[in-house]
Amino acid sequence: MGGGAWVRVFLQAALKLVNSVIGLVGTGLILYSLWLIRLWYKDGLQTSASPWFMYTILSLGASVCLVTCFGHVAAETANGHCLSCYMIFVFSLVMLEAGITAVIFLNRNWEEDFPEDPSGRFNELKDFVSSNFELCKWIVLSFVAAEATVLVIALVLRVLGPDREISYDSDDDYVPARLPLLQNQAQQTSNFIDPSVFLKNKSPRA
């Protein structure tokens, strides 16, 4: 295995590792949303209004997990098309996060753009983020850094390409490999002695 192959293996392992970190975030979002849904139905708070916040978190977590699964396939195969699609998915997530962040920081009345959450969990999350801003900030920055890292690794892997074996376009490319075998067969044939000729030479002459 050459140096390029070792680099490819290392990048594939690194992509899987960082991609798993993103998958953990998606799994956490799914578990959090399922817990909220369970409390919603357990407390009997069903109203005509839909608890959009819980289902939004569930959809976001499922999307992140799907992207993570696709990333593992792309890392394992190192296929150019898979890596390109994976980079598009991750870049779309980054753009979505950037858009939400821009809306929150540029629009002071951004809360009015969202419908009222009947479960009240949206307000609880806002209060939690406000009281633990530093912790939430580092969590978000770590997640964004992981996304940027997988984008860079996937791009490098796409440039390197998969570990291809030697292939031949036509049968003419096999000729140099076949020549030594044909020469050995010809040499063995020339060294072969027909037993009938040997017996004929050994027979007594009249």
N, C-alpha and C positions, 0 to 999 in steps of 0.2 A: 504494500500500500504506500503510495507516494505522499509527498508533503501536502499536495492539494487535497487528497482524499482525507487526510487527518484533519485538515482545516474544515472541510465540509462536515465531517462527523461531529467535530466540536461545535460548529454553528448550529447543527441540527439539534444537538442536546441542549444548547443554550436557548434555542427558540422554544423547545418543549418546556423547559424549566420556567422561563418568564411567561410563557403562554399559560402555564398552570396557575401562576399567580393571578392572572386576569380571570381564569376560570373560577378561582376561589371567591373572587368578588362577585361574580355572577351567581354562584351557588349561595352566597350569603344573602344576596338580594331576593332570591327565590324563597329561601327559608324565612326571611323576614316578612315577605308578603304573605306566605302561607300562614304564618303566625297571626298576622293582622286579620286575615280572612277568617281564621278560626275564632278569634275573639269577636269578630263582627257577627258571626252567626250564633256564637255561644251566648252573647249578651242580648240577642234578640233585638238588634238595633236596625232591622231592615226597614227601609223607607222607600218611597218612590224614587228618590234620587239615587243614582248609582255611585258606589264608593270607588270613584275613578282612580284615586291615589293608590290603593292597594293593587288594582289590576295593572296600573301603569308600572309599578315597581316589579310586578310579576313578569310582565312582558319584557321589560328592560333586562331583568336577570336571565330570562330564557334566551333572549337575543345574544347576550354576552356569552352564555354557555355554548350556544350553537356556533358562534364565531370561534370559540376556544377549541371545540371539537374539529372544526374545519382547519384550524391552525395546526393541530396535531397531525392531521392527514397530510397537510402541505409540508410540514417539517419532516415527516417520515419519508415521503416520496421525493421531496426536493424538486417537484415538477414545476416548471415555469408558469403554467396556466394556473395551477392551484395557488402558488405563491402570489401571483398577481391578484387573483380574486380575494385572497386573504388580506392582502394589503389594502384593497379597496374597502373591504368590510371594516377593518380597523380604522382606516382613515375616516370612514363615514361616522364611526362612533366618536372619534376625536372632534370632528366638525359639529356633531350634535352637542357634545359637551361644551364646546367653545361657544356655540350659539346660545345655549341656556345660560352660561356664565355671562355672556355679553348682555343678555336681556336683564339679568338680575342686577348687574352693576350699572347699566346705563339707564334703566327705567326704574325710577324710585317707586312707582305704583305697579310694579310687576305682579303683585299678588291679585290685583283686580282682573288680570287677564286670565286667571284660572277660575274655574267654577268652584262653588263651595263644596267642600268635602264633608259629607254627612257623618263620616266616621270620626272626624276630629283628629285623625292621625297625622294629617298634613301639618296642622298647627303644632302638634307635639314634636314633630321632626324639626320644625323651624326653631322651636324653643331649645331643643337639644343642641342644634348646630350653633345657636347664639351663645349658649353657656359653655360649649366645648369647641370654640372656634379653632383654636390652635391644633387640637387633635384632628378635627375634621379636615383642616387645611392640609396637614401632612398626609393624611390618608388619600385625599384627592390628588395631591401632587405625586405621591408614589404610584397611584394608578395611572396617571398620565405619563409618568416616566416609563412605566412598564409598557404602555402602548407605543411610545416612541422607540423604545428598545426593540420591540418585536418588528416594528416597521423597518428599522435599520438592518436587523439580522436577516429578515426575509428578503430585503433588497439585495444584500450581499450574496445570499444563497441563490437567488435568481440569476445573478451575474455569473456565479460559478457554474450553475447548472447541475443536473443529476450526474451521478457516477456512472457514466456510460461504459459499456464493454465494447470491445472492438467489433465493428460490424462491417459487412462487405456488401457492396451495392450489386455486384454481379458475380457470376461463377469465374470470371477471368481473374478476380482478386485472389481466388483460392489456388491458382496455378503455382506460385512460388512455394506455398506450403506443401503442395502435393508432389513437387519434383523430387525431393529426397526420398519419399516413399516409393515412387516409381523407379528411381535408380536402384534402390535396395532390392526391389522385386526383380529387376532385370539382372542384377548381379547374382541373385540366388538362382535364377533360371539358367544362367550360363554355367554356374558351378554344379548344376544337377546332372548326374550321369544316369542314363537310361539303363536299367538292369539287363534288358534284353540285348543291348549292344555289348555289355560286358560279358555275358554268357556266350554270345556268338564268337567273340574273340578268344574265349577260353576253350571253345570246342576243338577237338582234334582235326587237323587238316587231312583231307583225303589224299 
